[in-house]
Amino acid sequence: MALALALLIAVGSIVWGTVAAARGRAMNLQEWSVGGRRFGTWLFWFLLVGETFTTFALLGASQGVFSNGAPGFYVLGTVVLTAAVGYWVVPKIWRAGKQHGLVTMADYFTTRFEARWFGGLVAVFGIVALLLYAQVQLTGLSLILASLFGSEVPSLVYVIAGGVLVAGFVLVGGMRGAAFTAIVKDVLLIAILLVVAIGAANAAGVSGPMGVFDAMKQAHPSGATLPGLHGSAATNTWWWMSFLLLTPLGSFALPHMFQVSYSAKDVATIRRNQVVQPLYSLFYVLIVMIALAAVLALPKLTGKQANASLLIFVREKYPEWVIGLLGGAGILVALVPTAVLVLAASSLFTRNVLGARSAKWASSLTAMRVGVLVFTALSVLLVAHSNEKLLSIMTNVYSAVGQLAPALFLSMLWRRVTAPGLAAGALCGGLIVGVPALGSLVAHTMPPGTVVGLPALVVNLIVTVAVSLVTRPPSRTAVDVGAGDRPAGSAEAGDLRRSAV
């Protein structure tokens, strides 16, 4: 019954989202890739939040708390900090996309620096980050299905089935299909987390929600402070703070967030969403409490099973209908973000690597759809050849994509920054993150526990500034793509004033 309910919810939601997205609309490139730039407050809200509440938010966050205790609490700050950065940066991204007809992140950098080669470099860097992120989602999908419904079926079969579903509904519905399906996903996920959290204390054998924290204090007194249950430098204060700093910087350097940002109707829609979005972090409190209850209820659960601690807790302690609802929500939590990730990767490759930007709308859209199939297959292959924990993979994602952060923020803040400077900086930072020997060498200069992406970012920034000062800056027209502001009396300025009020 649980498996049937989960499949009914997941497949039904995807079919509904795909049909709702395609109904009555001609599917050209703009409609398929950025939703026609018409998403209002609610649709943009669910799409933006949907890219925040992923399998990492559900499983990686619970695994962090289950394995280490307090180090996993960093998730409570990520949404708030990301929204604070987004309130300033997303309107600038949207404005550039609206004015210049941009579709991808690399389109923005190509236009901002008048350098197609730099856009291609950003595209390659972004595709790598997107594939790692998609690996997180599909790894989470295999964990969800195997943990809730048994391991008789090989986990790779679950991943392949998920890849087929992703490719199918992206090919038909594009960005709008992902947005409509995200509505069901987020509402269902919030509801099931509330149900599980309400029953968590009873499942753990304690009295009331506060009893979970009291029992943790007695059984694991080190669990509420850093470095957590196991006292490792890998989860100390420096790790905690460096990862918390990298997350909001890396969030908007992820290429798919550019395409999501382009989909909004106007700046007022974006600002309203960024103001309200921190409220979503309150649902992480539910995940934290459930994870702590799982520590009490499943004391012998260790090793690789920690990734699935929340799922195993629900499977062992809750009735089948709860397992089915969580399974359905979990499938959507994995597939909806993956859909946007492969859509963004395909857009980057066809427009900015192959050069499909100059092609006609129809042929370009066909190329992007073929790209969706290719990148979905690559994501499945990555999962098949990896056994890392979700938190480790996600740390690698933000360490890698964080090297694009100087390019994003300096393009909006410093008129003198140049494409050669940013390329040199990203290359140096990327080598530190990607080459273990260099990463270890740099890590020895930092306090133990610091995420390697942070010192790499510092090196990146220093190199960027140095090279930019000795290379030719872009024209004023190009600079205004990122750094330019609307005149005070413009309609958009009025929208911003009304939004602020």
Residue pairs with C-beta under 8 A, 6 or more apart in sequence:
1 320
1 321
1 324
2 148
2 149
2 320
2 321
2 323
2 324
2 327
3 148
3 149
3 324
3 327
4 324
5 320
5 321
5 324
5 325
5 327
5 328
6 148
6 149
6 323
6 324
6 325
6 326
6 327
6 328
6 330
6 331
7 328
7 331
8 328
9 184
9 188
9 324
9 325
9 327
9 328
9 329
9 331
9 332
10 165
10 327
10 328
10 331
10 332
10 335
11 165
13 181
13 184
13 185
13 188
13 328
13 332
14 165
14 168
14 169
14 181
14 332
14 335
16 180
16 181
16 184
17 169
17 173
17 177
17 178
17 179
17 180
17 181
17 182
17 183
17 184
18 168
18 169
18 172
18 173
18 177
18 180
18 181
20 177
20 180
21 172
21 173
21 174
21 176
21 177
21 179
21 180
22 172
22 173
22 176
22 177
25 31
25 36
25 176
27 174
27 365
28 361
28 362
28 365
29 103
29 361
29 364
29 365
29 368
30 36
30 37
30 101
30 103
31 174
31 176
32 174
32 175
32 176
32 365
32 368
33 103
33 174
33 175
33 259
33 343
33 347
33 368
34 97
34 103
34 175
34 259
34 262
34 263
35 43
35 47
35 174
35 175
35 176
35 179
35 263
36 176
36 263
37 97
37 98
37 262
37 263
37 264
37 265
38 263
38 265
39 47
39 179
39 263
39 264
39 265
39 269
40 265
40 269
41 269
41 272
41 273
43 179
43 180
43 183
44 179
44 263
44 264
44 265
44 269
44 270
44 273
45 273
45 276
45 277
46 179
46 182
46 183
46 186
47 175
47 178
47 179
47 182
47 260
47 263
47 340
48 260
48 273
48 277
49 182
49 186
49 277
49 280
50 178
50 179
50 182
50 185
50 186
50 336
50 337
50 340
51 256
51 257
51 260
51 337
51 340
52 79
52 82
52 277
52 280
53 185
53 186
53 189
53 280
53 283
53 333
54 136
54 137
54 140
54 333
54 334
54 337
55 136
55 137
55 139
55 140
55 141
55 143
55 144
55 330
55 333
55 334
55 337
55 390
56 136
56 137
56 140
56 390
56 391
56 394
57 75
57 284
57 287
57 333
58 140
58 189
58 287
58 310
58 330
58 333
59 140
59 143
59 144
59 307
59 308
59 310
59 311
59 390
60 136
60 140
60 307
60 389
60 390
60 391
60 394
61 72
61 75
61 284
61 287
61 288
61 291
62 72
62 287
62 290
62 291
62 294
62 309
62 310
63 72
63 291
63 306
63 307
63 308
63 309
63 310
63 389
63 390
63 391
64 71
64 72
64 74
64 75
64 391
65 72
65 73
65 287
65 288
65 291
65 292
65 295
66 72
66 291
66 294
66 295
66 301
66 306
66 309
66 310
67 229
67 230
67 306
67 309
68 223
68 227
68 228
68 229
68 230
68 232
68 235
69 216
69 220
69 222
69 223
69 224
69 228
69 229
69 292
69 295
70 223
70 224
70 225
70 226
70 227
70 228
71 226
71 227
71 228
71 235
71 239
71 240
72 228
72 288
72 291
73 288
74 240
74 243
74 244
74 247
75 281
75 284
75 287
75 288
76 281
76 284
76 285
76 288
77 244
77 281
78 244
78 247
78 248
78 281
79 277
79 278
79 280
79 281
79 284
80 278
80 281
81 244
81 247
81 248
82 247
82 248
82 251
82 252
82 277
83 274
83 275
83 277
83 278
84 248
84 274
84 278
85 248
85 249
85 251
85 252
86 251
86 252
86 270
86 274
86 277
87 271
87 274
87 275
89 252
89 408
89 409
89 412
90 252
90 261
90 264
90 270
90 274
91 267
91 270
91 271
91 496
92 412
92 482
93 108
93 252
93 258
93 261
93 262
94 261
94 262
94 264
94 267
94 270
95 267
95 486
95 492
96 102
96 108
96 111
96 112
96 481
96 482
97 103
97 107
97 108
97 258
97 261
97 262
98 262
99 481
100 107
100 111
100 481
102 108
102 111
102 262
103 259
103 262
103 347
103 351
104 123
104 255
104 258
104 259
104 344
104 347
104 348
104 351
104 352
105 122
105 123
105 126
105 255
105 258
105 259
105 344
105 348
106 119
106 120
106 122
106 123
106 126
106 255
106 348
106 351
106 352
107 119
107 351
107 352
107 357
108 258
108 411
108 481
108 482
109 115
109 118
109 119
109 122
109 407
109 411
109 419
110 116
110 118
110 119
110 352
111 478
111 481
112 411
112 474
112 478
112 479
112 481
112 482
113 411
113 418
113 419
113 422
113 474
113 478
114 474
114 475
114 478
115 419
115 474
117 419
118 419
118 422
118 423
119 352
120 352
120 353
121 423
121 426
122 352
122 404
122 407
123 255
123 348
123 349
123 351
123 352
123 353
124 353
125 400
125 401
125 403
125 404
125 426
125 430
126 254
126 255
126 344
126 345
126 348
126 401
126 404
127 255
127 345
127 348
127 349
127 353
127 375
128 400
129 254
129 255
129 397
129 400
129 401
129 404
130 254
130 255
130 256
130 341
130 342
130 344
130 345
130 348
130 375
131 345
131 375
131 378
131 379
131 382
132 382
132 393
132 396
132 397
132 400
133 254
133 256
133 337
133 341
133 394
133 397
134 338
134 341
134 342
134 345
134 375
134 379
134 382
135 379
135 382
135 383
135 386
135 393
136 390
136 393
136 394
136 397
137 334
137 335
137 337
137 338
137 341
137 379
138 159
138 162
138 163
138 334
138 338
138 379
138 380
138 382
138 383
139 159
139 307
139 383
139 386
139 390
139 393
140 330
140 333
140 334
140 390
141 158
141 159
141 162
141 330
141 331
141 334
141 335
141 338
142 155
142 156
142 158
142 159
142 162
142 383
143 155
143 307
143 308
143 311
144 308
144 311
144 327
144 330
144 331
144 333
144 334
145 153
145 155
145 158
145 327
145 330
145 331
146 153
146 155
146 158
146 308
147 308
147 311
147 312
147 315
148 311
148 314
148 315
148 323
148 326
148 327
148 330
149 327
156 380
156 383
156 384
159 380
159 383
159 384
160 380
162 331
162 334
162 335
162 338
163 376
163 377
163 379
163 380
165 335
166 335
166 338
166 339
166 342
166 376
167 342
167 372
167 373
167 376
169 177
169 178
169 181
169 335
169 339
170 177
170 178
170 339
170 342
170 343
170 372
170 376
171 369
171 372
171 373
173 180
173 181
174 343
175 259
175 260
175 263
175 340
175 343
177 339
178 336
178 339
178 340
178 343
179 263
181 332
181 335
181 336
181 339
182 336
184 332
185 329
185 332
185 333
185 336
188 325
188 328
188 329
188 332
189 329
189 332
189 333
190 283
191 325
192 322
192 325
192 326
192 329
193 283
193 286
193 287
193 290
194 286
195 322
195 325
196 286
196 290
196 314
196 318
196 322
196 326
197 209
197 286
197 289
197 290
199 317
199 318
199 322
200 209
200 212
200 289
200 290
200 293
201 207
201 208
201 209
201 211
201 212
201 293
203 293
203 297
203 313
203 317
203 318
204 212
204 215
204 293
204 294
204 296
204 297
205 296
205 297
206 212
206 214
206 215
206 293
206 296
209 289
212 289
212 292
212 293
212 296
213 292
215 296
216 223
216 224
216 292
216 295
216 296
217 223
217 224
219 295
219 296
220 229
220 295
222 228
222 229
222 231
223 229
223 292
223 295
226 235
226 236
226 237
226 240
227 233
227 234
227 235
227 236
227 237
227 239
227 449
228 235
233 239
233 448
233 449
234 449
235 449
236 448
236 449
237 449
238 446
238 447
238 448
238 449
238 450
239 449
239 450
239 451
242 449
242 450
242 451
242 453
242 454
243 395
243 398
243 451
245 454
246 398
246 399
246 402
246 451
246 453
246 454
246 457
247 398
249 402
249 405
249 409
249 457
250 397
250 398
250 401
250 402
250 404
250 405
250 453
251 257
252 258
252 261
252 408
253 401
253 402
253 404
253 405
253 407
253 408
254 401
255 344
255 345
255 348
256 340
256 341
256 343
256 344
258 344
259 340
259 343
259 344
259 347
260 340
261 270
264 270
264 273
266 492
266 495
267 492
267 495
267 496
267 499
268 495
268 496
268 498
268 499
271 496
271 499
271 500
272 499
287 310
290 310
290 313
291 309
291 310
293 313
294 301
294 309
294 310
294 312
294 313
297 313
297 316
297 317
298 309
298 312
298 313
298 316
301 309
301 312
304 387
304 389
305 312
306 389
307 389
307 390
311 326
311 330
314 322
314 323
314 326
315 323
338 376
338 379
341 379
342 372
342 375
342 376
342 379
343 368
343 372
345 371
345 375
346 368
346 369
346 370
346 371
346 372
346 374
346 375
347 368
347 371
349 371
349 374
349 375
350 356
350 364
350 367
350 368
350 371
351 357
351 364
351 368
354 367
356 363
356 364
356 367
356 368
357 364
359 367
386 393
395 451
395 453
396 433
398 451
398 453
399 433
399 451
399 452
399 453
399 456
400 430
400 433
400 434
400 453
402 429
402 453
402 454
402 456
402 457
403 425
403 426
403 429
403 430
403 433
403 453
403 456
403 457
403 460
404 426
405 457
406 422
406 425
406 426
406 457
406 460
406 461
406 464
407 422
407 425
407 426
407 464
410 417
410 422
410 464
411 417
411 422
411 482
411 483
412 482
412 483
413 483
414 468
414 483
415 473
415 479
415 483
416 468
416 469
416 473
417 464
417 468
417 473
418 467
418 468
418 471
418 472
418 473
418 474
419 474
420 467
420 468
420 471
421 463
421 464
421 465
421 466
421 467
421 468
421 469
421 471
422 464
422 468
424 463
424 464
424 467
425 459
425 460
425 461
425 462
425 463
425 464
425 467
426 460
426 464
428 456
428 459
428 460
428 463
429 456
429 457
429 459
429 460
429 463
430 456
431 438
432 438
432 439
432 442
432 452
432 455
432 456
432 459
433 439
433 452
433 453
433 456
439 452
439 456
442 452
442 455
442 456
442 459
443 450
443 452
443 455
445 455
446 454
446 455
473 479
486 492
486 493
487 493
